[in-house]
Amino acid sequence: MDILKSVGALALGSRLRRLSDQLMRDGILVYRDTGLDFEPKWFPVYLYLQRSGPSAVMDIARGLGITHPSVNQVAKEMIAVGLLATYKDTKDKRKRLLALTSIGKAKLDELEPVWSDVRSALQELIDETQVDFLGHMETIERALADKSFHQRFLEKHQKASNP
């Protein structure tokens, strides 16, 4: 019996995390099988910098909707393998910018064919469900942007506490 499944919406975050963990584990295998020295968790930061160019950590975090410490952790790993470099912003010396190195930029030629196959495999998976999964995800993300889960909880909790 799947305990998380049995409690419905109560376990939404846990089930999404479980799904994410499974996809990340398989992503690690994909990169290993294709001989690429790349980690699935690096993908969002890499893609952001590849598309936007050198950027401040806070801009990356905001652009991806993740935390500043998460970007820093991933950046540290990517710097260690030579994909990223850090330098001071010429306009604001207090600001640290991240940028793809020449090695990082060249890596795109290796990554794109793999990403094409990954996209195709994931789209096949989504199509098998016969549900507009990504559309539903976007709807939930928009709803949370309008009113967070925490705000929704407080409304319910306060209403129950003050009948």
C-alpha positions in Angstrom: 0.0 0.0 0.0 1.3 3.5 -0.9 0.7 5.5 2.2 1.4 8.8 0.5 -1.1 8.0 -2.2 -3.7 7.0 0.4 -3.8 10.5 2.0 -4.5 12.4 -1.2 -3.7 16.1 -1.4 -2.1 16.0 2.1 0.9 14.4 0.5 1.1 16.5 -2.7 4.5 18.0 -1.8 5.9 14.6 -0.8 4.6 12.9 -4.0 6.0 15.6 -6.2 9.4 15.3 -4.4 9.3 11.5 -4.9 8.6 12.0 -8.6 11.3 14.6 -8.8 13.8 12.3 -7.1 13.0 9.5 -9.4 13.5 11.7 -12.5 16.8 13.0 -11.0 18.1 9.5 -10.4 17.3 8.5 -13.9 18.8 11.7 -15.2 22.1 10.8 -13.5 22.0 7.5 -15.3 21.3 9.2 -18.6 24.4 11.4 -18.3 26.5 8.5 -17.1 25.3 6.3 -20.0 26.1 9.0 -22.5 29.5 9.6 -21.0 28.8 13.2 -20.1 30.2 14.8 -17.0 27.0 16.6 -16.1 24.5 16.5 -13.3 20.7 16.9 -13.7 20.7 19.4 -10.8 23.0 21.7 -12.8 20.5 21.9 -15.7 18.5 24.9 -14.6 21.5 27.1 -13.8 23.3 26.0 -16.9 20.3 26.7 -19.1 19.7 30.1 -17.5 23.3 31.2 -18.0 23.4 29.8 -21.5 20.3 31.8 -22.5 20.8 34.9 -20.4 24.5 35.3 -20.3 26.5 36.3 -17.2 24.2 36.9 -14.3 24.1 37.7 -10.6 23.2 34.9 -8.3 20.1 36.7 -7.1 18.9 37.2 -10.7 19.4 33.5 -11.4 17.5 32.5 -8.2 14.6 34.8 -9.1 14.6 33.8 -12.7 14.4 30.1 -11.8 12.2 30.5 -8.8 14.7 28.8 -6.5 16.6 29.9 -3.4 19.9 31.9 -3.5 21.7 29.2 -1.4 20.5 26.6 -4.0 22.1 28.6 -6.8 25.3 29.0 -4.8 25.6 25.3 -4.1 25.1 24.3 -7.7 27.4 27.1 -8.9 30.1 25.9 -6.5 29.9 22.4 -8.0 29.9 23.7 -11.6 32.9 26.0 -10.9 34.8 23.0 -9.5 34.4 21.1 -12.8 35.2 24.1 -14.9 31.8 24.9 -16.4 31.3 28.2 -14.6 33.5 31.1 -13.5 32.7 33.9 -11.1 33.8 37.5 -11.3 32.8 41.0 -10.0 30.3 43.1 -11.9 32.2 46.0 -13.5 29.3 48.3 -12.7 28.8 47.2 -9.1 31.9 45.6 -7.4 29.7 44.2 -4.6 27.8 42.0 -7.0 29.2 38.6 -8.0 28.4 37.4 -11.5 28.4 33.8 -12.8 29.2 33.0 -16.4 29.7 29.9 -18.4 33.4 29.3 -19.2 34.6 28.4 -22.6 34.4 24.8 -21.5 30.9 25.3 -20.3 29.9 26.9 -23.6 31.4 24.1 -25.6 29.6 21.5 -23.5 26.3 22.7 -25.1 27.3 20.8 -28.3 27.4 17.6 -26.3 24.3 18.3 -24.2 21.9 19.3 -26.9 21.5 15.9 -28.6 21.1 14.2 -25.2 18.5 16.9 -24.1 16.6 16.3 -27.4 16.4 12.6 -26.6 15.5 13.3 -22.9 12.7 15.8 -24.1 11.4 13.1 -26.4 11.4 10.4 -23.8 9.7 12.6 -21.2 7.1 13.8 -23.7 6.3 10.2 -24.5 5.9 9.6 -20.8 3.6 12.6 -20.4 1.6 11.6 -23.6 1.1 8.1 -22.1 -0.8 9.6 -19.2 -3.3 11.2 -21.6 -3.4 14.2 -19.2 -2.1 17.7 -19.9 0.3 17.3 -17.0 2.5 20.3 -17.8 -0.6 22.4 -18.3 -2.0 21.4 -15.0 1.4 22.1 -13.4 1.4 25.6 -14.8 -2.1 26.2 -13.5 -1.0 25.1 -10.0 2.1 27.3 -10.2 -0.1 30.3 -11.3 -2.5 29.7 -8.5 0.3 29.5 -6.0 1.8 32.7 -7.3 -1.6 34.4 -6.7 -2.0 32.9 -3.2 0.7 30.7 -1.6 -0.1 27.4 0.0 0.9 29.0 3.3 -1.7 31.8 2.9 -4.3 29.2 2.0 -3.5 27.2 5.1 -3.7 30.2 7.3 -7.1 31.1 6.0 -8.4 27.5 6.7 -6.7 27.3 10.0 -7.9 30.7 11.3 -11.4 30.0 10.1 -11.4 26.6 12.0 -9.8 28.3 15.1 -12.4 31.1 15.1 -15.8 29.7 14.2 
